[in-house]
Amino acid sequence: MKTIKEHAEGFRKSLTAKGFHKKDVSLSVAIFTHLATLDTLLFPAKPARIEMCRVQHRGGFDAQYSKPGGGHREHFAIFVPGLHESWQRSVCELPCDGRSKMTMSRFALIIAVHELRHRLQFRLKGLRKFNAWNYTKASSSFVRRVGRFVQLVVRHERKKMRKDGWPASFIRRRTNTDEFDALVIEYVLTHHPRRIRSRKRILKLLRTEAC
């Protein structure tokens, strides 16, 4: 059986040979490595399949977790084209004093953590997810501020998607409780005043529950 590192190098060679942008390849391999490593620690008996998609997602996703069903296996998908542009946008959206911290590796980790939270939502049936109401009960004032920020982000996204003509069903999926919850975890990782670096702390964050 191949190691995670060997799989990653196989993806790198394949994507490079197909002419993908060097930074798109580097980011996709980094996302794969973070996903595979953390997923194996969370679900050692049943890690999910990870696929590289060679086209951009029409909804602008960098990666996506898909539940099993409809003839499809449970899997993660990484959308290779345009990843470096997405990273550059994320850097520009940060305050000036935080931009140097958003390295490509950090960006890849944040994407992986967001999608892994979605898998935990599905696999851990009793998981208490963050939503637009219960974040105010969090014991951490930082988490409460993050929850408020996510609430504003979700409202903005709804308005933007309506303006852009997206179907109501798509808008509901993109702004539902699962997405709110995953965004809280993502933004805690992104903006925590003491950077969350260790694997142990990242796993603890992924398993965090609402009050």
C-alpha positions as a LaTeX table, in Angstrom:
\begin{tabular}{lrrr}
\hline
Residue & $x$ (\AA) & $y$ (\AA) & $z$ (\AA) \\
\hline
Met1 & 0.00 & 0.00 & 0.00 \\
Lys2 & 1.31 & 3.46 & $-0.94$ \\
Thr3 & 2.05 & 6.03 & 1.74 \\
Ile4 & 0.39 & 9.47 & 1.79 \\
Lys5 & 3.67 & 10.97 & 0.60 \\
Glu6 & 3.88 & 8.55 & $-2.33$ \\
His7 & 0.27 & 9.29 & $-3.33$ \\
Ala8 & 0.99 & 13.03 & $-3.13$ \\
Glu9 & 4.05 & 12.74 & $-5.37$ \\
Gly10 & 2.04 & 10.66 & $-7.84$ \\
Phe11 & $-0.58$ & 13.41 & $-8.04$ \\
Arg12 & 2.15 & 16.04 & $-8.43$ \\
Lys13 & 3.76 & 14.22 & $-11.37$ \\
Ser14 & 0.42 & 13.50 & $-13.07$ \\
Leu15 & $-0.89$ & 17.07 & $-12.76$ \\
Thr16 & 2.44 & 18.59 & $-13.83$ \\
Ala17 & 2.54 & 16.33 & $-16.89$ \\
Lys18 & $-0.96$ & 17.51 & $-17.84$ \\
Gly19 & 0.22 & 21.14 & $-17.86$ \\
Phe20 & $-1.49$ & 22.56 & $-14.77$ \\
His21 & $-0.13$ & 25.79 & $-13.26$ \\
Lys22 & 2.77 & 25.04 & $-10.90$ \\
Lys23 & 1.12 & 26.79 & $-7.93$ \\
Asp24 & $-2.21$ & 25.04 & $-8.58$ \\
Val25 & $-0.34$ & 21.74 & $-8.46$ \\
Ser26 & 1.52 & 22.66 & $-5.27$ \\
Leu27 & $-1.68$ & 23.74 & $-3.54$ \\
Ser28 & $-3.66$ & 20.69 & $-4.62$ \\
Val29 & $-0.90$ & 18.38 & $-3.34$ \\
Ala30 & $-0.74$ & 20.32 & $-0.05$ \\
Ile31 & $-4.53$ & 20.08 & 0.40 \\
Phe32 & $-4.37$ & 16.37 & $-0.36$ \\
Thr33 & $-1.60$ & 15.84 & 2.20 \\
His34 & $-3.44$ & 17.72 & 4.97 \\
Leu35 & $-6.73$ & 15.97 & 4.15 \\
Ala36 & $-5.24$ & 12.49 & 4.02 \\
Thr37 & $-3.14$ & 12.93 & 7.16 \\
Leu38 & $-5.89$ & 14.38 & 9.36 \\
Asp39 & $-8.63$ & 12.13 & 7.97 \\
Thr40 & $-6.53$ & 9.05 & 8.75 \\
Leu41 & $-6.12$ & 10.28 & 12.33 \\
Leu42 & $-9.83$ & 11.01 & 12.69 \\
Phe43 & $-11.04$ & 7.83 & 10.97 \\
Pro44 & $-8.15$ & 5.35 & 10.99 \\
Ala45 & $-10.39$ & 2.43 & 10.07 \\
Lys46 & $-12.16$ & 4.21 & 7.21 \\
Pro47 & $-10.37$ & 7.15 & 5.59 \\
Ala48 & $-12.29$ & 8.65 & 2.68 \\
Arg49 & $-11.16$ & 8.58 & $-0.94$ \\
Ile50 & $-9.61$ & 11.84 & $-2.25$ \\
Glu51 & $-9.99$ & 12.79 & $-5.91$ \\
Met52 & $-8.29$ & 15.46 & $-8.00$ \\
Cys53 & $-10.76$ & 17.25 & $-10.31$ \\
Arg54 & $-9.21$ & 18.76 & $-13.40$ \\
Val55 & $-11.97$ & 21.34 & $-13.94$ \\
Gln56 & $-13.11$ & 24.26 & $-11.78$ \\
His57 & $-16.27$ & 23.83 & $-9.73$ \\
Arg58 & $-19.06$ & 25.94 & $-11.22$ \\
Gly59 & $-19.91$ & 27.22 & $-7.73$ \\
Gly60 & $-16.35$ & 28.33 & $-7.07$ \\
Phe61 & $-15.43$ & 25.64 & $-4.51$ \\
Asp62 & $-11.75$ & 24.85 & $-3.92$ \\
Ala63 & $-12.64$ & 21.45 & $-2.44$ \\
Gln64 & $-15.76$ & 19.52 & $-1.49$ \\
Tyr65 & $-16.82$ & 16.67 & 0.78 \\
Ser66 & $-19.50$ & 14.36 & $-0.65$ \\
Lys67 & $-21.55$ & 11.97 & 1.47 \\
Pro68 & $-22.14$ & 8.43 & 0.20 \\
Gly69 & $-25.35$ & 7.91 & $-1.73$ \\
Gly70 & $-26.88$ & 7.91 & $-5.19$ \\
Gly71 & $-24.36$ & 5.37 & $-6.37$ \\
His72 & $-21.41$ & 7.50 & $-5.23$ \\
Arg73 & $-18.81$ & 6.62 & $-2.62$ \\
Glu74 & $-17.99$ & 8.99 & 0.21 \\
His75 & $-15.09$ & 11.15 & $-0.96$ \\
Phe76 & $-13.31$ & 14.48 & $-0.99$ \\
Ala77 & $-12.74$ & 16.35 & $-4.24$ \\
Ile78 & $-10.02$ & 18.94 & $-4.84$ \\
Phe79 & $-10.64$ & 21.31 & $-7.75$ \\
Val80 & $-7.17$ & 21.97 & $-9.16$ \\
Pro81 & $-7.57$ & 24.85 & $-11.68$ \\
Gly82 & $-7.52$ & 28.32 & $-10.11$ \\
Leu83 & $-6.38$ & 27.30 & $-6.62$ \\
His84 & $-3.50$ & 29.78 & $-6.59$ \\
Glu85 & $-5.91$ & 32.58 & $-7.57$ \\
Ser86 & $-8.17$ & 31.59 & $-4.70$ \\
Trp87 & $-5.17$ & 31.71 & $-2.36$ \\
Gln88 & $-4.24$ & 35.19 & $-3.62$ \\
Arg89 & $-7.80$ & 36.43 & $-3.01$ \\
Ser90 & $-7.74$ & 35.05 & 0.53 \\
Val91 & $-4.49$ & 36.93 & 1.22 \\
Cys92 & $-5.98$ & 40.20 & $-0.06$ \\
Glu93 & $-9.05$ & 39.76 & 2.17 \\
Leu94 & $-6.96$ & 39.58 & 5.35 \\
Pro95 & $-5.87$ & 42.63 & 7.38 \\
Cys96 & $-2.41$ & 43.87 & 6.38 \\
Asp97 & $-0.76$ & 42.52 & 9.53 \\
Gly98 & $-2.10$ & 39.03 & 8.82 \\
Arg99 & $-1.28$ & 38.68 & 5.14 \\
Ser100 & 2.26 & 37.35 & 5.57 \\
Lys101 & 0.85 & 34.50 & 7.71 \\
Met102 & $-1.43$ & 33.18 & 4.95 \\
Thr103 & 1.16 & 30.98 & 3.27 \\
Met104 & 0.12 & 28.47 & 0.63 \\
Ser105 & 0.54 & 25.67 & 3.16 \\
Arg106 & $-1.64$ & 27.49 & 5.70 \\
Phe107 & $-4.30$ & 28.11 & 3.05 \\
Ala108 & $-4.25$ & 24.40 & 2.11 \\
Leu109 & $-4.66$ & 23.42 & 5.78 \\
Ile110 & $-7.66$ & 25.74 & 6.21 \\
Ile111 & $-9.40$ & 24.23 & 3.16 \\
Ala112 & $-8.73$ & 20.71 & 4.46 \\
Val113 & $-10.06$ & 21.51 & 7.94 \\
His114 & $-13.28$ & 23.00 & 6.51 \\
Glu115 & $-14.00$ & 19.85 & 4.47 \\
Leu116 & $-13.03$ & 17.50 & 7.30 \\
Arg117 & $-15.52$ & 19.27 & 9.56 \\
His118 & $-18.21$ & 18.39 & 7.01 \\
Arg119 & $-17.21$ & 14.72 & 7.22 \\
Leu120 & $-17.38$ & 14.85 & 11.02 \\
Gln121 & $-20.86$ & 16.38 & 10.76 \\
Phe122 & $-21.98$ & 13.35 & 8.79 \\
Arg123 & $-20.08$ & 10.66 & 10.69 \\
Leu124 & $-20.57$ & 11.87 & 14.28 \\
Lys125 & $-24.34$ & 11.82 & 14.58 \\
Gly126 & $-24.43$ & 13.49 & 18.00 \\
Leu127 & $-22.09$ & 16.34 & 17.08 \\
Arg128 & $-23.42$ & 19.66 & 18.40 \\
Lys129 & $-22.92$ & 22.01 & 15.49 \\
Phe130 & $-22.57$ & 25.78 & 15.66 \\
Asn131 & $-25.49$ & 27.70 & 14.19 \\
Ala132 & $-26.79$ & 31.26 & 13.92 \\
Trp133 & $-28.22$ & 31.10 & 17.46 \\
Asn134 & $-26.08$ & 28.94 & 19.71 \\
Tyr135 & $-22.70$ & 30.57 & 18.95 \\
Thr136 & $-23.69$ & 33.33 & 21.41 \\
Lys137 & $-23.52$ & 30.73 & 24.22 \\
Ala138 & $-19.88$ & 29.81 & 23.59 \\
Ser139 & $-17.67$ & 30.24 & 26.66 \\
Ser140 & $-14.90$ & 31.78 & 24.53 \\
Ser141 & $-15.42$ & 35.44 & 23.62 \\
Phe142 & $-13.24$ & 34.83 & 20.55 \\
Val143 & $-15.55$ & 32.07 & 19.32 \\
Arg144 & $-18.54$ & 34.36 & 19.91 \\
Arg145 & $-16.89$ & 37.06 & 17.78 \\
Val146 & $-16.13$ & 34.51 & 15.08 \\
Gly147 & $-19.76$ & 33.33 & 15.15 \\
Arg148 & $-20.99$ & 36.89 & 14.69 \\
Phe149 & $-18.57$ & 37.38 & 11.80 \\
Val150 & $-19.74$ & 34.14 & 10.14 \\
Gln151 & $-23.34$ & 35.29 & 10.51 \\
Leu152 & $-22.48$ & 38.46 & 8.58 \\
Val153 & $-20.56$ & 36.47 & 5.94 \\
Val154 & $-23.50$ & 34.11 & 5.41 \\
Arg155 & $-25.95$ & 37.01 & 5.02 \\
His156 & $-23.64$ & 38.68 & 2.49 \\
Glu157 & $-23.25$ & 35.41 & 0.55 \\
Arg158 & $-27.03$ & 34.92 & 0.38 \\
Lys159 & $-27.52$ & 38.40 & $-1.05$ \\
Lys160 & $-24.68$ & 37.99 & $-3.54$ \\
Met161 & $-25.90$ & 34.59 & $-4.77$ \\
Arg162 & $-29.46$ & 35.87 & $-5.20$ \\
Lys163 & $-28.11$ & 38.82 & $-7.19$ \\
Asp164 & $-26.00$ & 36.46 & $-9.34$ \\
Gly165 & $-29.06$ & 34.34 & $-10.10$ \\
Trp166 & $-28.20$ & 31.11 & $-8.31$ \\
Pro167 & $-31.14$ & 28.73 & $-7.68$ \\
Ala168 & $-32.74$ & 28.92 & $-4.23$ \\
Ser169 & $-31.85$ & 25.26 & $-3.57$ \\
Phe170 & $-28.14$ & 25.98 & $-4.16$ \\
Ile171 & $-28.24$ & 29.05 & $-1.91$ \\
Arg172 & $-29.84$ & 27.01 & 0.89 \\
Arg173 & $-27.10$ & 24.36 & 0.63 \\
Arg174 & $-24.35$ & 26.99 & 0.64 \\
Thr175 & $-25.71$ & 28.80 & 3.70 \\
Asn176 & $-27.23$ & 26.01 & 5.79 \\
Thr177 & $-26.29$ & 25.01 & 9.36 \\
Asp178 & $-23.59$ & 22.60 & 8.19 \\
Glu179 & $-21.89$ & 25.38 & 6.27 \\
Phe180 & $-22.26$ & 27.85 & 9.16 \\
Asp181 & $-20.66$ & 25.32 & 11.50 \\
Ala182 & $-17.76$ & 24.55 & 9.14 \\
Leu183 & $-17.12$ & 28.27 & 8.64 \\
Val184 & $-16.90$ & 28.82 & 12.41 \\
Ile185 & $-14.21$ & 26.12 & 12.64 \\
Glu186 & $-12.45$ & 27.51 & 9.55 \\
Tyr187 & $-12.37$ & 31.09 & 10.83 \\
Val188 & $-11.24$ & 30.08 & 14.32 \\
Leu189 & $-8.27$ & 28.38 & 12.64 \\
Thr190 & $-7.67$ & 31.36 & 10.33 \\
His191 & $-7.92$ & 34.19 & 12.85 \\
His192 & $-6.99$ & 32.73 & 16.24 \\
Pro193 & $-4.63$ & 35.18 & 17.99 \\
Arg194 & $-2.34$ & 32.28 & 18.97 \\
Arg195 & $-1.84$ & 30.36 & 15.75 \\
Ile196 & $-3.11$ & 26.79 & 15.91 \\
Arg197 & $-0.17$ & 24.80 & 14.56 \\
Ser198 & 0.14 & 21.41 & 16.23 \\
Arg199 & $-1.73$ & 18.41 & 14.89 \\
Lys200 & $-3.12$ & 17.78 & 18.38 \\
Arg201 & $-4.70$ & 21.25 & 18.57 \\
Ile202 & $-6.04$ & 21.02 & 15.02 \\
Leu203 & $-7.75$ & 17.71 & 15.82 \\
Lys204 & $-9.16$ & 19.22 & 19.01 \\
Leu205 & $-10.53$ & 22.16 & 17.02 \\
Leu206 & $-12.11$ & 19.80 & 14.47 \\
Arg207 & $-13.95$ & 17.99 & 17.27 \\
Thr208 & $-15.12$ & 21.22 & 18.98 \\
Glu209 & $-18.84$ & 21.28 & 19.76 \\
Ala210 & $-21.30$ & 24.09 & 20.37 \\
Cys211 & $-22.85$ & 24.53 & 23.80 \\
\hline
\end{tabular}
